[in-house]
C-alpha cells in the first residue's frame, strides 16, 4: 500500500480541493492510503466532510515570509505516518513539500492546477525550480495550456510534465429537483435559461456576460440569465445589470451546494473567463449534456472541442458571445448535437475514474 500525503492550501470549495476529494474517494483503498496537510490554518467544507469519514487531516499555519517551521511540521508528518508520496497541489505547497521531503524516503509529486492571470516570469525562481523539478519524481498539469505555462514561466522542462485532466463523477439531476429550483428562483415555465456557475470574480468575466445578455435580451424576450455563485464582484455586477436595464432578467442565485439542479435548468453554460485551468463546473455542465460556450483561454479549448461539445469564442467580446449563443438557441438540432457531444467527451476524457486511474499509476511509478 502507498501512503500519500496531499499538501494544499486548505480544503474549502474549489477546483483543487474537488480533485483531491475525488482522488481520495475514487481510489482503491487497499492500494492507497491518503492524508491531507492544509498549510493555511483551516480545513474547509470539503475537508470537514472527509474528516467525518475518517480521513486524516493535519492543519498547519504558514507564517509570513519563508516559513522554516512549516517545513519542519510537514517533515514530522512525513516521518510519523511513514509517507511514501508527498503530493503537492499548486506551487507554494510544492516548495514546502519538496523541502520537507529532503532526506526522507518520500517521493514528491507536484500538480499545477492553474495559473494566476496575468502570468509572469519570476527570474529568481529559475535556479530553485530547475533543481526542484530535477529531484521531483513526477510533475503533472491539468491542461496542455497549464503545462505550457510551467515551461515558459517556471522553467520546468516539458519532458518532465505529464498532462492529467481533472475528472469528476457525472452530475445527476432529477425532474423534481429542477422544478423546485425553478420555483425557488421564480423562473416561469415558458422562460428559457442560460447561465454559469462560478465565483463572481473579475477573472470569470461575468461583466462581459451581462453586456452580451443585454444585446440578446430584445431578441429573446423569454430568456433569463442565471448566475449561480457568490464573490467580491456581486455588488458591481448587480449595479451593472441595473445600468443595462436587465435586472428583471438576470438572477443572482448566490452560492448553492450542490448546484446540480440549478445548472440543469440551463440550455447553455457560459464560461468567458480571462483565465482557466480545467474548470470543474465546465466538466459538470458537460456531464449533464449542456452545450458550452467558452473563451479561448487555458484549458477551455481542450475541454470544449469547438463544434463538438460547444463553441469556443474566436474573440472574447460581448458581440461574439451573443452571436454564439444565438447560433445555438435558434438551432435546436445543433443544440442537441453539441449536447450529445459534450456528454460523450465527458465520459471518454473527464470522468473521475479516468483521473483516479492515471494518478494511481503515477503513485505506483513514483514509489519505485
N, C-alpha and C positions, 0 to 999 in steps of 0.2 A: 504493500500500500504506500502511495505517495502522500506525504503530509505537506499541504500547501498553505502558506501564509499570504493572504492578499493584503497589500498595503495601499490605502486610499485616503483621500481627504476625510470623507465621512460616508455614511450610508443613508443619506437623505433621498429625496426624489430627484432622479436624474438619469441620464443615459448610462454613464459609467456604473452607477450603482445597480441599475437594472441588469447590466451584463454580468456583474459579479453575482447577483441574485440568481440569474439563470444558470450560471456555471455551477453554483452550489446545489441548486435544486435538480439540475438535469444530469449531473454526472453520476456514474456508478459509485455508490457509497462504499462498496467493498474495495474499490480501486483507488479512490482519492478521498482524503480527509481534509476538510477546509477549516481555516481560521481566518479572522479578519483583524487587521490593526488599523484603526482610524487615527489619523495624526492631527486632526484639527479640534480635538476636545469634545466631540459629540458623536453619538451613534446615528441618529436619524431614523425616520419612519421605517424604511426597508430593513435597516439593521435591527430595529426593535422586534420586527416580525420574525427575523431569522433567529434572534436571541431566544425568543419564546419557544422556538422549535429545537433549541439545544445547540445552535451554532456558537462556537466560542468567539467573542468579540472583545478585543482589548482597546481601550481608549487612551491615547497619549495626547498631549497638548504641545504643539510646536510653538516655540518661543520666537520672537523677532530676531532677525539676523540668522546666521548659520548655527543651528541648534545641535551641539555635540551631545547633549544629554538625550535628545531624541534618538540619535544613533545608538547610544548605549541601551536605551529602553527597548528598541527593536531587536538589538543583538541578544538581549536577555530572553526575549520571546522565542527567537530562533533556537537558542540553546535549550531552553526549558521544555519546549514542545517538540524538540528533535525535528525541526523543519527541514524538508528536502528541497522545496521550491519556494522562493520568495517572489511572488507575482506582483510587480509594481504597476499600478494603474495611474498614468499621467507622469509628467516629467519630474516634478518635485518629489513625489513618493519614490521614483526610481533613484534619485540621488541619495536619499536617506536609506533606502533599502539596499542599494549597492554598497555603500559604506558599511552598513550594519552586517552584511553577509561576508565581508572580507575576513579571512581567517577561519571561517566555518565551513562545514561540508555543503551548505545550502547553495543551490544554483539559482541565479537570478533571471527572471523573465520580465521584460518591460513591454507594456502595451500602451501605445499612444491612442487616446480616444478622440482627439480632435485638437484643433489649433485655435489660438486667440486670433482675433481679427482687429486690425490688420496684422499679419505676421511680420516678423522682423528678424534680422540677423543679430546674433549675440556673439561677437567675435571672441569674447573672453571665455565662451563655452567650448571653443574649438578643441583645445587640448584635452580637457577633462571628458568631454563627450566621446572623443575618439578612444580614450582609454577605457571608459565605462563600456562602450559598445564592444570593444575587443574582448572584454572579460565578462560580458553578459551572455548567458547561454543562448537565449532566444529573444528577438525583438519582433513585435507584431504591430501592425497598424490596421485601423478599421476600414480603410479605403485606400485605393491607389493614390488618390489626391493627398491623403494624410501621409502616406509613405513618401511621396514626392517632397512634401514639406519637411519631413525628417531629414531627407537627403540634403535639401537646399539650406535649411535654416539651422539644423543641428549637426551637420557634418557627419552623419552616420552613413556608412556605405550601403548602397541599395541592395547589395548581395546579402546583407545581414538581416534584411527586413522581410518578413512574410505578411501578406495581407490576409486577415481573417475577418470576414464581415460579421457584424453584430447579428445575433439571432434571437428571436422571441417565440413564445408559444402563440399560435394564432388566436385572435380575439373571437369570442362567441357572443353575439348579440341576440336577444330574444324580441319577439314582436311586442310582448307586454312591456319589456324594458324600454323599447323605443317609444311606445305610446305614452308611457309615464314621463319620459324625458321631454317629449314634445309638449305634453300638457304642462309640465313644470315650467318650461321656458315660454309658454304662451304662443307656440307656433301653430298656426291654423292648419287644418288638414290639407287645404289646397296650396299651401305655401311650399316652395322648394328651398332647399338649404344647401349652401356651400360654406366652407369654413376651414378652420385649422384648430389643432390642439398644440399649444406651445406656451412657453413663458412669454409674458408680454414685456419684450425687451427690444431695444433698438436693433440688435443683430438679427432678430427674426423678421424685421421689415414689415410689421403689420401696418405701419403708416402708409406705405405704398399700396398695401392691400385695400385699405379704406379708399384711397384715391381711385383705384381700379373699380371698386364696387360702386362708387359714386357715378362712374361712367356707365356701368352696367344697369344700374337701378331703373332708369327710364325705359330701357328695352325689355326688362323682365320685371313687371310690376308685382309678381308673386314671389320674387326671390328675396331671401334673407341671408345675411352673413352672420355666422355663428363663430365666436371666438371663445374657445374653452381654455382657461388658464388665467394666471394672475402674474403680477410682476410690477416693476418700477414704472413701466410706461402706461399703466392702465389709465391714470387720470388724463394724461396727454392725449391718449387715443380717444377717450370719451369726449374730450373737448373738440378734437379734430372731427369726429363724427357729427357733432353739433354744427360746426362751421360748414361742413359739406351737406348739411340738411338730410342726413341719412340715419339719424339717431333712432328713428322708429323702425328701421330695417336692419339695424345691427344689434346683435345680442351679445353682451359681455356676460358669459355664464359663470366666470370665476373658476377657481381650481376645483376639479372633480376627480375623485379617485374611488372606483375606476371610472374612466371616461368613455368606456366602450359604447354604451347605448347613445351617448351624445354624438360621438364620432359617427356612429352608424346612421345617423339622420342625414349625413352629408352626401350629396350626389357627387361632389368633387372635394378633394382635400388639397389645400393650397399651402405651399411652403416656399415663398420667395425670399428665403434668408440671404443675408450678405455673406454668411459663412456657415458651413455644416461639416460634420464628420460623416457618420452614418446615423441619420435621425431615427430614433426608436419609434416616434409617433408616425413617421412615414412608413415604416415597416408594419405598424399596427393597421394603418389605413389600407395598405395593400393586402393584408391578411383578411380584411373584410370585403375585398373585391372593389375598393373605391379607386377610380382613376385619380391620378395625382398630377398637379401642375406645379412644377418646381423651378427654382433658379438654377442656372448652370454653374454651381459652385460646389467645391468639396466633393463629397460622396454622392450628391444628388443625382448627377447624370449616370453614375454607375448603378445606382439602385433603380432609378426610373429610366428604363430604356425608352427613348423617345419613340412615340407612335406605337409602342407595345404595351407599356404599363401606364402611360400617361403622356404628358407633354413637358418638354424641357424648354424653358423660355430662351429664345435667341438673345433677347435683351431683358434685363431685369427692370422693366418700366411698367407703369400703370397701363399704358396703351397696349403693350404686348401681353400683359396678364389678362386684360379684358378680352383681347382677341382670342386667346387660347381658351378661356372659359366659354366664350360664345360658341366656338367650334364644337365643344362637347355638349353644351346644354341644348344646342339647336340640332344636334345629330344623334338621336337615341341609339342608332345602330353602332356608330363609332364609340359612343359612351360605353355600351355593353361590351364591345370587343376589347376596349382598353381595360375595363374592369376585370374581365376574364384573364387578360394578360398579367395584370397586377397580382392576382391571386396565384396564378401559375408560377410567376417569377419568385414570389414569396416562398412557396412550397419547395421550390428547387434550390434556392440560394440562401434564404434568410431565416430558416427555421431554427428554433432553439437546439434541436437535436444536431443539426449540421455544425453549429458553433461549438457545442459541447464535445462533439466527436473530434473536431480539429484541435481544441485545447487539450483534451485528454491525450491525444497523440503527442502534442508538444511537451506536456509534462513528462511523459514516459521517455521521450527522446532526451530531454534536458537532464533527466535524472541519471543518465548513463555517462 
